[in-house]
Amino acid sequence: MYQWIAFVHIASVLGLLLVHPVTVAFHLKEERNDLRIRELLEVSEAASTLRWIFFGLTLASGIALGFMGSFWGTAWIWAALIIFILIGVVMNLYGGRTIDRIADTRDDAQMERLLSRFNPWVLAVTGAGGLLVILYLMLFKPTL
């Protein structure tokens, strides 16, 4: 059973990565055609429900694996859980709110200001870097 839950855990992370809008964010940063910007925002919004499903599956399966492997007494699993939650917070506060503001504006000058201040690298480094740290913690289970 542990292997199946681990499979769901890893598959849900892959699913989360597949529907994640970081690539849309990089395109948004460069795009200046209002119609194309709206289309990119629609693509991002369309994947929103799937993102939350995969986020929830990743979290639930990770928690289940923590119980099944009796890892809750170790520091590495707590560090991984905190990092995963922090990734979600940064993605939502910086990425989600910024993209929502861009989507809600009808003023071209305001949209240009928002796009010029938006840095998709914050999302890419937070997500990829955080997941690599979590992967390290899961594979090597260091004693902290």
Helices and strands as residue ranges (DSSP letters): H 2-18, H 22-30, H 34-46, H 48-68, H 75-90, I 91-96, H 97-104, H 108-117, H 120-140
